[in-house]
Amino acid sequence: MLDLNHLSELARTHSQHLSAAPTPFELRGQSFQHWPEVAMMGVVNLSQDSWYRESVAMSVDAAVRRGRRLAEDGARIIDLGAESTVLSAKRVDAKTQSSHLLPVVQELNSAGLLVSVESYHPEVTRVSLEAGAALVNLTAAEDTEPFYTLAAAHQAGVVICYIQNGKNVRTVGDFNLLPDHTAALYEYFARETERAVRCGVSRIWIDPGLGFYYKNLADSAVRVRYQIETFLNTFRLRSLGWPVCQALPHAFEYFEEEVRSAEPFFGVLALLGKTDLLRTHEVAKVRGVIRAMNAFA
């Protein structure tokens, strides 16, 4: 059982990281001060293969309505995806992804909302930024310089996702679980953020979560334990100087028919670890979690 003994030992062991504070920055005129001023990224899925049915929008109008509603509920950023990462999901080529994304990006940008586009295609990234996207949710792990160069040219931000192996999110192999995976995450993001800065990017979040479907992690207990440890160790990554984004997961085997309660639960753990940006399908519920945690400020 996770308890205060575990949390206190974690804090004692890595006390040198507890006071780490990333530098605030502005993105398209909006200030991000970072933890404890936690921001939310709300999700709109344009793929019918997406597992979180409540987030799926079947048309441009539906996507725009959901994006606006998420913003009203408290999301600072609206994250759009045109291809699901579920193992059984169909592959969607760059041209089709662009055709689905662009009208939604344009509408939400015109409404004054910060839009993020999840992509591992340079061409999708380029046209989305040209249409007004403010953030690239980068799901590529190789040849990343072109993405960073595009983001820098448009004064956009980047969320750098951790992909242990594979060229991108759809080509990952088996996941190697390490005794202290945060140390490996630190090294990965140190290299990748240095590369991004070299390309001119100055607004970065790092995303260390297990947000993708590695074939060998079908065991929910193993997967959930990894996620919990990653959330609680978030504060160690903030020593890199960049804020941390955590995508809040599901846990069907534990929550069953109450699976929509999973993200608020994991939000508590992510906040205990000093996460700066929460990516969630359940913005209104997670907003309540943030408010409740802030009651102890």
Steps between C-alpha positions, in 0.01 A plus 500: 500500500631843406536703819685789666796276578560449127462871426727612783771252399481619139536862613794419729685298238475770234479811716744688273227519233210613718556873453566483123288757317484531119514851360156643408437589136235648275328321215312720254455766765387264777720456805580153637641529853511122565442305823326579731315704236401185314353521149281251315508376141161374382476226238296492178541182295418511130553125455211259547753242621575699814420296811361791706164526328395820678791685340424398140358767269333374182502832313675835490208665677501236773876538548474877526211474748696258717811717484303806608333307780832369630634855502195617696562217747853623558731355233777744405594292194286290265684193370388356165584155371403347165638148554447274799798327662296191590676191362204404280448853365530562128802691373403842369721660235626856530265640235190358670615614844554851367156512338339408834711730714524824306138624513484429874834671565388804303164527678643462851788734425255759371313466830818599683580154639846347525501190281737205521531242223622147571723394212798296383472620137710809410247597232206482742698708744585761238147556372354496853741770615421704190130467586562644847596212732700628797645171618634178350428189708793311352459123471808439288824374653738508203592783264343752737700804386258589215212516750696727734606724214138537389386579854773760544414666168137541616592597860309192612553271796577129503395215725779242473356153564712214629521215251740233618550329167360535151493781249167632622199419713361247250822300468598434861636162608512335841547726803800442726409564863797618708546507880520882494345607175502869593878505457461372143225754436727777625775404256254470210348843557837664566609395151172583328443840662858598413428406138178704502669806648776472241227521234359817657212368714453690828163368620517133597310251711635148550257207515648190671179296520423160356239638265552249220421135448813291546408139425669345804315715755159338471510429875310793646662463843848547352390790285315681779788458746738650244266795447464563873876495553547736205241744635648504849854547365406792275676750728837341417456583130425866569870541582555501124356850502186418300143442620349152488181395321333178614230330291255354750428133425210260536501177700204292386595198710486702822222751432278283277172681426629806687798538266426870453611544862849373419644823364402708806660235724824502303483878498545499878819294469633718216442813708676346801802457270481868391368456147459831317257408219232229517379354171151365560175396337319595825576871534206588727574214742875567511431871554332400826805295599731797443275728704482251786879450503546878499294521819816390683712783358 
